[in-house]
Amino acid sequence: MKQKLKAYSELMKLRLSSLVIFSSFLGYMIAPGDTIWLQVLWLSIGGAFVTGAANSFNQIIEKDLDKIMDRTQKRPLPDNRITVKEALVFSFILAIVGVGSLLLVNVLCAGLGVLAMVLYVFAYTPLKQITPLSVFVGAIPGSFPPMLGYVAATNHFGMEAGVLFAVQFFWQFPHFWAIAWKLNDDYLKAGFKMLPSLGGRDKKSAFQIMLYTAMMLPMGTMPYVVGMSNVYSVPLALLLTMPMLVYSVKLYLTLDMKYAVKVMFSSFYYLPLILIIYLITKI
């Protein structure tokens, strides 16, 4: 039973789901108004389960491709710890409970949850073998968590929720492309076109990483521009972005793997810290 539970947690990528809970919670806390903890509970369950369902469906579709790549060979489906039938039942339960939990928050949250699953499973997943634009498509549902939290608190989708979406949207490109730079050889085994240039680890890909990292500078100031945070959020956001920008420039100049790894690791702490900055400086 313990091994089975571990396999199911890997199928839904429980650690990734916990990051969704964290981001959506911060988005909720950034929003104006009182904290309704029952609402936070349903938001957390809904966000985790919808993300888990999307990840599970993704692994069902890609189970044969996962057998090819080194990093995914030990996942529950290619490793035969879970059958496809078991994975399907589990995925549908997660999806139903997840969307139902979000519906208890508000209809907008439930709609966003369904949209995120549909885009991830039926658009991003098949596009990975077709075009590098799959990353753009995948970045859309990947940017939902803080926006989802804000919408949960306000029951309204406006400029502020859109800004939180945009901050995470632009962050995802250098974050994911840095990971893809490191894992490109493995991705190519399955035919995944994850770097922005079909040439792989070339100047064009490095330039895109540098460009989108640079775009994070103005995006980080947008909460102040729309009146969500005070002026102190501006220098803090700019300062937080600088390590990623410096490493991305060095990657462009050298194409050295070590700078891609540094972009990747600096991106890990950027997102939680930038949301915490907006929380402590909110108006």
N, C-alpha and C positions, 0 to 999 in steps of 0.2 A: 504493500500500500504506500509506503514511504517513497519508493522508487517511482510508482505511478504518479503520485502527486508532484514529484520533482519533474517528471516528464511533462505533465500538464502545465506546470509553471513555466517551463522552457518553451512550450508551444505558444503560450500567450505572451511570452517575453515579459515576465512579471517585473523585472527591474526597469524595463522601459515604461511599463504601465505605471510604475511608482513615480517616475519622472513626470508623467502626464498629470498625475494627481498633484504633485508639487507645483507644477506650472499653473494649473488651473486654480489651485488654491490661492496662489499669489495674485493671479488675475482677479479673483473674487475679492481679496483683501484690498487690492488697489482701488476697486470701485467704491464710490461714495455710498453711505448708508450703513445701517447696523448689520452686524454679522448674525445670520440665522443659521445656527449650527446644524440643524436637521437638514437644511438646504445644502450645506457644505458636505454632509454625509452622503446625500443622494448624488451630488455632483462628483464626489470622489469615486463612489461605486460605479456610477455611469461612465465616467471618463476612463477608468481602469478597464472595465469590461468591454466597452466599445473598442478601445485600443487593442485589448487582448483578442477580441473576435477578428479584427482586421489582420492582426499578426498571424492568427491561426489559419484563417482562410488563405493568406499569402503562402504559408508553408505547405498547405495542402496542394495548392496549384503548382508550387515549385519543388515538390518533393523529389522528383527525378533529377532536377538540376542541382538540388542541394547535395545529392550523392557525389556530384562531380567536384565540387569546391572543397578545399581543405577546411575552411572555416565553418562549414555547415554540415559536414559529413556526420557529425555526432548529434545532430538534432533528432528529436524523438521519432519523426516519420522515416527518414532514411536509415536510422539506427534500429528501426522495427520495435521500438518500445511502446508505440501507440499505432493502432491501425487507422486507416483512412476513415473508416466508419466511425470509430471512436472520436477522431478529431473533428469530423463534421458535426456530430451530435454536440460535442463540447463547444464548438464555434457558434452554433445556432443558439445554444443556451446563453452563452456570453452576450451575443448580439441582442437577444430578446430582453434579458435582464438589464443590460446596459442601457438600451434605448428606453426601456420602461422606467429605469431610475432617473434618467435625464428628463423624462416626461413629467415626473413628480416635481422637478425643479421648475421648468416651464417648457412650453411648446417649442420656442426658439432653440433651446438647448438640445431637445430631442431631434429637431430637424438638422441641426449642425452635426450631431452625432451620426445620423444616417448618411448625410452627405460625405462626411469624412470616411466612413467605411466604404461607400460606393466608389469614391475616387481612388482610394488606396488599393482596393481589391480588383476593381474592374477597369481602371485606367492606368495607374502607376505600375502595377504588377506586370501586365502584358507588354507595356511599352518599354520595359527595361531591356528587352532583347531587340528592340526596333530602333530606338532613337535616344540620344543623350537628353532630349527634352523631357524624358521620363522624370528626371530630377526636378524639373520645374513643376510638373504635375504632382509629384509626391510631396513637394514643399508646401502645397496648398493645405491638405489635411494635416500635415506635420506642424503647421502654424496655428492650428485651432486652439490648443489648450489654454493659454492665457486669455484669449478672446472668449473662449467658452466660459471661463470663470467670471469674466466681467459681465457677460450676457446673463449668466446665472444670477448675479447679484442685482442687476438692473432691469432684467426682462426687456432689454432694449438693445438694438444694434445701431450704434451711432459712430461718430468720428473716433471716440476714445477706444472703443473695441477694435475698430479698424486699425488704429495706430499700434495697438498691442500685437495684432496679427502681422502687420508690416515689419515690426521690429524682429519678430521671430522668423518671418519669411526670408528676409535678406540674410539673416544669420545662418540659415540652413545651407546656403550654397557653399560658402567657404568651409563650413563644418563638414558637410558631407563629401565635397570634392577632395578635401584633405584626407579623409578616410579612404575614398576611392583611389587616390594617388598611391597610398600605401598598399591597398589590396587589389590593384588593377589587374595584376597577373592572374589572380584567383578568379576575379569577375569574368575575365576573358574566357576562361575554361567553360563557363556556362553561357557565353555569348552575350553577357550583359555589357551594355555601352553606358558606363556610369560617369566617365569623365566628359567634360564639355566638348573636347576636341576628339574626333575619331582617331587622331594621331596618338592618343593616350597621354603619356607624361611628356608633353611638349610645351613650347612657349605659349601656344594658344590656350591650352588648359590653365597654365600658370597665370596668364594674364587675366583670365576670367575669375580665378580665385582672388587675385589682387584687386580687381575691379569691384567685385561684390563686397569684399572686406572694406574697401574705401567707402562704399555706399552705406555701410553700417554707421559711419561717423555722423552724417546728417540724420539718419533714421533714429539714432540714439537720442537725439535732442527733441524729437517730435512730441513726446509727452509734455514737455515744457511749452512747446509752441501752441498746443491745443488746450493748455491750462490744466493738465492732469497733475503736474509736478511743479515744484518751485525751481528757481534758477540754479540751485546747487546740484540738481540732477544733470545739468549740462556738462560741467567739467568732469564730474564723476563718470558719466557715460563715455565721454571722449577719452579719458584716461584708461578706462577699462578696455576700449577697443584697440589702443595703440600696440600692445604686444602682438595681437593677431595681424595687424597691418604691417608691422615691421617684419614679421616672419614671412608674410605673404610676398612682400617686396623681395626679400632675400631668396624666396623660392623662385620667383620670376627671373631673377638675375642668375641663379646658379642651377636651377632644376634639381637641387640636391634633396634627396629623400628626407634628410634630417629636419629640414625646414617645413616640409609637409607635415611631419609628425608633430612639430612644435605648433603649427597652426591648429592641428587637430586637438592637441591637449589644451591649448589656450582657449579653444572654443568651448571645451567642456565646462569650464567655470564661468564663461561669459554670461550664458543665459540665466542661470539662477541668480548671479550677482546683479545683473542689470535689472531684473524684476524686483529684487530686494531694494535696489537703489530707488526705483520708482515708488516702492511702498513707503520707504522712510522719508521720502521727499514729497509725498502726495499732498495735494492741497485739499 
